[in-house]
Amino acid sequence: MNARAHPDVDSEGAAEVKATAQGIHRINANPRLRWSFLAHTGLAIHPPHPPNSRKDQ
């Protein structure tokens, strides 16, 4: 994001937007984090438990 594309966003706001985007990408990159995030928000999750992503040893 640059100042010319979004002139009404100050540098502090731009940093917040960047941090939010990084957090969203981090959550989406890990299936367990997606489940944990949704559970933390209080949203109903169906099925109620995340799929087992562990590989059999």
Backbone atoms as SQL, in Angstrom:
CREATE TABLE atoms (id INTEGER PRIMARY KEY, chain TEXT, resi INTEGER, resn TEXT, atom TEXT, x REAL, y REAL, z REAL);
INSERT INTO atoms VALUES
  (1, 'A', 1, 'MET', 'N', 0.854, -1.161, 0.000),
  (2, 'A', 1, 'MET', 'CA', 0.000, 0.000, 0.000),
  (3, 'A', 1, 'MET', 'C', 0.902, 1.226, 0.000),
  (4, 'A', 2, 'ASN', 'N', 0.534, 2.214, -0.801),
  (5, 'A', 2, 'ASN', 'CA', 1.330, 3.432, -0.815),
  (6, 'A', 2, 'ASN', 'C', 0.447, 4.653, -0.604),
  (7, 'A', 3, 'ALA', 'N', 1.078, 5.781, -0.292),
  (8, 'A', 3, 'ALA', 'CA', 0.339, 7.001, 0.052),
  (9, 'A', 3, 'ALA', 'C', -0.440, 7.538, -1.134),
  (10, 'A', 4, 'ARG', 'N', 0.065, 7.366, -2.330),
  (11, 'A', 4, 'ARG', 'CA', -0.656, 7.881, -3.502),
  (12, 'A', 4, 'ARG', 'C', -1.935, 7.094, -3.764),
  (13, 'A', 5, 'ALA', 'N', -1.901, 5.788, -3.524),
  (14, 'A', 5, 'ALA', 'CA', -3.088, 4.963, -3.758),
  (15, 'A', 5, 'ALA', 'C', -4.164, 5.218, -2.712),
  (16, 'A', 6, 'HIS', 'N', -3.746, 5.555, -1.485),
  (17, 'A', 6, 'HIS', 'CA', -4.682, 5.778, -0.384),
  (18, 'A', 6, 'HIS', 'C', -4.265, 7.038, 0.382),
  (19, 'A', 7, 'PRO', 'N', -4.547, 8.207, -0.173),
  (20, 'A', 7, 'PRO', 'CA', -4.057, 9.442, 0.456),
  (21, 'A', 7, 'PRO', 'C', -4.667, 9.753, 1.819),
  (22, 'A', 8, 'ASP', 'N', -5.832, 9.162, 2.128),
  (23, 'A', 8, 'ASP', 'CA', -6.483, 9.456, 3.401),
  (24, 'A', 8, 'ASP', 'C', -6.006, 8.563, 4.549),
  (25, 'A', 9, 'VAL', 'N', -5.098, 7.642, 4.287),
  (26, 'A', 9, 'VAL', 'CA', -4.576, 6.753, 5.317),
  (27, 'A', 9, 'VAL', 'C', -3.206, 7.262, 5.754),
  (28, 'A', 10, 'ASP', 'N', -3.074, 7.561, 7.054),
  (29, 'A', 10, 'ASP', 'CA', -1.774, 8.024, 7.550),
  (30, 'A', 10, 'ASP', 'C', -0.839, 6.836, 7.755),
  (31, 'A', 11, 'SER', 'N', 0.412, 7.116, 8.083),
  (32, 'A', 11, 'SER', 'CA', 1.394, 6.032, 8.221),
  (33, 'A', 11, 'SER', 'C', 1.028, 5.066, 9.340),
  (34, 'A', 12, 'GLU', 'N', 0.424, 5.574, 10.419),
  (35, 'A', 12, 'GLU', 'CA', 0.007, 4.684, 11.509),
  (36, 'A', 12, 'GLU', 'C', -1.117, 3.769, 11.045),
  (37, 'A', 13, 'GLY', 'N', -2.058, 4.318, 10.309),
  (38, 'A', 13, 'GLY', 'CA', -3.155, 3.509, 9.778),
  (39, 'A', 13, 'GLY', 'C', -2.664, 2.488, 8.777),
  (40, 'A', 14, 'ALA', 'N', -1.690, 2.880, 7.961),
  (41, 'A', 14, 'ALA', 'CA', -1.127, 1.955, 6.979),
  (42, 'A', 14, 'ALA', 'C', -0.416, 0.802, 7.673),
  (43, 'A', 15, 'ALA', 'N', 0.298, 1.092, 8.757),
  (44, 'A', 15, 'ALA', 'CA', 0.984, 0.044, 9.506),
  (45, 'A', 15, 'ALA', 'C', -0.027, -0.914, 10.125),
  (46, 'A', 16, 'GLU', 'N', -1.142, -0.384, 10.597),
  (47, 'A', 16, 'GLU', 'CA', -2.183, -1.228, 11.190),
  (48, 'A', 16, 'GLU', 'C', -2.808, -2.132, 10.129),
  (49, 'A', 17, 'VAL', 'N', -3.056, -1.574, 8.953),
  (50, 'A', 17, 'VAL', 'CA', -3.616, -2.365, 7.853),
  (51, 'A', 17, 'VAL', 'C', -2.646, -3.473, 7.463),
  (52, 'A', 18, 'LYS', 'N', -1.367, -3.146, 7.383),
  (53, 'A', 18, 'LYS', 'CA', -0.349, -4.140, 7.018),
  (54, 'A', 18, 'LYS', 'C', -0.271, -5.246, 8.068),
  (55, 'A', 19, 'ALA', 'N', -0.300, -4.874, 9.340),
  (56, 'A', 19, 'ALA', 'CA', -0.238, -5.868, 10.417),
  (57, 'A', 19, 'ALA', 'C', -1.473, -6.769, 10.392),
  (58, 'A', 20, 'THR', 'N', -2.629, -6.184, 10.112),
  (59, 'A', 20, 'THR', 'CA', -3.858, -6.972, 10.030),
  (60, 'A', 20, 'THR', 'C', -3.784, -7.963, 8.879),
  (61, 'A', 21, 'ALA', 'N', -3.315, -7.505, 7.731),
  (62, 'A', 21, 'ALA', 'CA', -3.189, -8.377, 6.562),
  (63, 'A', 21, 'ALA', 'C', -2.214, -9.516, 6.847),
  (64, 'A', 22, 'GLN', 'N', -1.101, -9.217, 7.506),
  (65, 'A', 22, 'GLN', 'CA', -0.125, -10.259, 7.851),
  (66, 'A', 22, 'GLN', 'C', -0.748, -11.290, 8.790),
  (67, 'A', 23, 'GLY', 'N', -1.535, -10.825, 9.758),
  (68, 'A', 23, 'GLY', 'CA', -2.198, -11.744, 10.676),
  (69, 'A', 23, 'GLY', 'C', -3.195, -12.640, 9.979),
  (70, 'A', 24, 'ILE', 'N', -3.942, -12.070, 9.051),
  (71, 'A', 24, 'ILE', 'CA', -4.928, -12.862, 8.291),
  (72, 'A', 24, 'ILE', 'C', -4.212, -13.918, 7.456),
  (73, 'A', 25, 'HIS', 'N', -3.125, -13.545, 6.805),
  (74, 'A', 25, 'HIS', 'CA', -2.369, -14.517, 6.006),
  (75, 'A', 25, 'HIS', 'C', -1.798, -15.611, 6.898),
  (76, 'A', 26, 'ARG', 'N', -1.326, -15.250, 8.085),
  (77, 'A', 26, 'ARG', 'CA', -0.768, -16.235, 9.022),
  (78, 'A', 26, 'ARG', 'C', -1.842, -17.233, 9.465),
  (79, 'A', 27, 'ILE', 'N', -3.014, -16.717, 9.778),
  (80, 'A', 27, 'ILE', 'CA', -4.116, -17.580, 10.207),
  (81, 'A', 27, 'ILE', 'C', -4.543, -18.507, 9.079),
  (82, 'A', 28, 'ASN', 'N', -4.641, -17.975, 7.864),
  (83, 'A', 28, 'ASN', 'CA', -5.071, -18.782, 6.728),
  (84, 'A', 28, 'ASN', 'C', -4.049, -19.828, 6.314),
  (85, 'A', 29, 'ALA', 'N', -2.788, -19.623, 6.665),
  (86, 'A', 29, 'ALA', 'CA', -1.740, -20.556, 6.269),
  (87, 'A', 29, 'ALA', 'C', -1.733, -21.831, 7.107),
  (88, 'A', 30, 'ASN', 'N', -2.409, -21.822, 8.236),
  (89, 'A', 30, 'ASN', 'CA', -2.368, -22.962, 9.146),
  (90, 'A', 30, 'ASN', 'C', -3.793, -23.373, 9.521),
  (91, 'A', 31, 'PRO', 'N', -4.235, -24.575, 9.121),
  (92, 'A', 31, 'PRO', 'CA', -5.608, -25.006, 9.426),
  (93, 'A', 31, 'PRO', 'C', -5.944, -24.966, 10.915),
  (94, 'A', 32, 'ARG', 'N', -4.994, -25.295, 11.780),
  (95, 'A', 32, 'ARG', 'CA', -5.262, -25.266, 13.218),
  (96, 'A', 32, 'ARG', 'C', -5.515, -23.839, 13.692),
  (97, 'A', 33, 'LEU', 'N', -4.765, -22.885, 13.145),
  (98, 'A', 33, 'LEU', 'CA', -4.975, -21.490, 13.532),
  (99, 'A', 33, 'LEU', 'C', -6.350, -21.000, 13.078),
  (100, 'A', 34, 'ARG', 'N', -6.799, -21.439, 11.901),
  (101, 'A', 34, 'ARG', 'CA', -8.146, -21.053, 11.440),
  (102, 'A', 34, 'ARG', 'C', -9.198, -21.499, 12.440),
  (103, 'A', 35, 'TRP', 'N', -9.115, -22.755, 12.874),
  (104, 'A', 35, 'TRP', 'CA', -10.083, -23.271, 13.841),
  (105, 'A', 35, 'TRP', 'C', -9.994, -22.522, 15.159),
  (106, 'A', 36, 'SER', 'N', -8.776, -22.298, 15.623),
  (107, 'A', 36, 'SER', 'CA', -8.589, -21.600, 16.892),
  (108, 'A', 36, 'SER', 'C', -9.123, -20.182, 16.828),
  (109, 'A', 37, 'PHE', 'N', -8.877, -19.500, 15.712),
  (110, 'A', 37, 'PHE', 'CA', -9.365, -18.137, 15.551),
  (111, 'A', 37, 'PHE', 'C', -10.891, -18.100, 15.582),
  (112, 'A', 38, 'LEU', 'N', -11.525, -18.991, 14.830),
  (113, 'A', 38, 'LEU', 'CA', -12.992, -19.008, 14.807),
  (114, 'A', 38, 'LEU', 'C', -13.560, -19.359, 16.172),
  (115, 'A', 39, 'ALA', 'N', -12.950, -20.308, 16.855),
  (116, 'A', 39, 'ALA', 'CA', -13.415, -20.682, 18.190),
  (117, 'A', 39, 'ALA', 'C', -13.267, -19.500, 19.150),
  (118, 'A', 40, 'HIS', 'N', -12.185, -18.760, 19.034),
  (119, 'A', 40, 'HIS', 'CA', -11.940, -17.600, 19.899),
  (120, 'A', 40, 'HIS', 'C', -12.969, -16.493, 19.673),
  (121, 'A', 41, 'THR', 'N', -13.460, -16.364, 18.446),
  (122, 'A', 41, 'THR', 'CA', -14.449, -15.326, 18.150),
  (123, 'A', 41, 'THR', 'C', -15.828, -15.689, 18.689),
  (124, 'A', 42, 'GLY', 'N', -16.019, -16.965, 19.070),
  (125, 'A', 42, 'GLY', 'CA', -17.319, -17.390, 19.584),
  (126, 'A', 42, 'GLY', 'C', -18.266, -17.868, 18.494),
  (127, 'A', 43, 'LEU', 'N', -17.776, -17.953, 17.264),
  (128, 'A', 43, 'LEU', 'CA', -18.621, -18.429, 16.173),
  (129, 'A', 43, 'LEU', 'C', -18.800, -19.936, 16.274),
  (130, 'A', 44, 'ALA', 'N', -19.954, -20.419, 15.833),
  (131, 'A', 44, 'ALA', 'CA', -20.201, -21.856, 15.824),
  (132, 'A', 44, 'ALA', 'C', -19.384, -22.484, 14.711),
  (133, 'A', 45, 'ILE', 'N', -18.777, -23.615, 15.012),
  (134, 'A', 45, 'ILE', 'CA', -17.950, -24.315, 14.042),
  (135, 'A', 45, 'ILE', 'C', -18.558, -25.692, 13.810),
  (136, 'A', 46, 'HIS', 'N', -18.757, -26.034, 12.529),
  (137, 'A', 46, 'HIS', 'CA', -19.323, -27.340, 12.187),
  (138, 'A', 46, 'HIS', 'C', -18.412, -28.000, 11.179),
  (139, 'A', 47, 'PRO', 'N', -17.872, -29.150, 11.428),
  (140, 'A', 47, 'PRO', 'CA', -17.960, -29.944, 12.642),
  (141, 'A', 47, 'PRO', 'C', -17.240, -29.266, 13.799),
  (142, 'A', 48, 'PRO', 'N', -17.576, -29.631, 15.027),
  (143, 'A', 48, 'PRO', 'CA', -17.051, -28.912, 16.194),
  (144, 'A', 48, 'PRO', 'C', -15.556, -29.069, 16.452),
  (145, 'A', 49, 'HIS', 'N', -14.903, -30.038, 15.821),
  (146, 'A', 49, 'HIS', 'CA', -13.474, -30.243, 16.049),
  (147, 'A', 49, 'HIS', 'C', -12.737, -30.185, 14.716),
  (148, 'A', 50, 'PRO', 'N', -11.527, -29.665, 14.710),
  (149, 'A', 50, 'PRO', 'CA', -10.779, -29.605, 13.457),
  (150, 'A', 50, 'PRO', 'C', -10.409, -30.993, 12.971),
  (151, 'A', 51, 'PRO', 'N', -10.269, -31.131, 11.664),
  (152, 'A', 51, 'PRO', 'CA', -9.837, -32.442, 11.158),
  (153, 'A', 51, 'PRO', 'C', -8.427, -32.747, 11.661),
  (154, 'A', 52, 'ASN', 'N', -8.150, -33.996, 11.830),
  (155, 'A', 52, 'ASN', 'CA', -6.844, -34.409, 12.319),
  (156, 'A', 52, 'ASN', 'C', -5.833, -34.236, 11.192),
  (157, 'A', 53, 'SER', 'N', -4.954, -33.259, 11.364),
  (158, 'A', 53, 'SER', 'CA', -3.954, -32.991, 10.328),
  (159, 'A', 53, 'SER', 'C', -2.640, -33.695, 10.609),
  (160, 'A', 54, 'ARG', 'N', -2.579, -34.436, 11.726),
  (161, 'A', 54, 'ARG', 'CA', -1.347, -35.162, 12.050),
  (162, 'A', 54, 'ARG', 'C', -1.191, -36.354, 11.142),
  (163, 'A', 55, 'LYS', 'N', 0.030, -36.592, 10.747),
  (164, 'A', 55, 'LYS', 'CA', 0.306, -37.776, 9.933),
  (165, 'A', 55, 'LYS', 'C', 0.597, -38.940, 10.859),
  (166, 'A', 56, 'ASP', 'N', 0.120, -40.100, 10.489),
  (167, 'A', 56, 'ASP', 'CA', 0.394, -41.301, 11.300),
  (168, 'A', 56, 'ASP', 'C', 1.882, -41.558, 11.292),
  (169, 'A', 57, 'GLN', 'N', 2.387, -41.949, 12.428),
  (170, 'A', 57, 'GLN', 'CA', 3.830, -42.198, 12.546),
  (171, 'A', 57, 'GLN', 'C', 4.133, -43.659, 12.423);
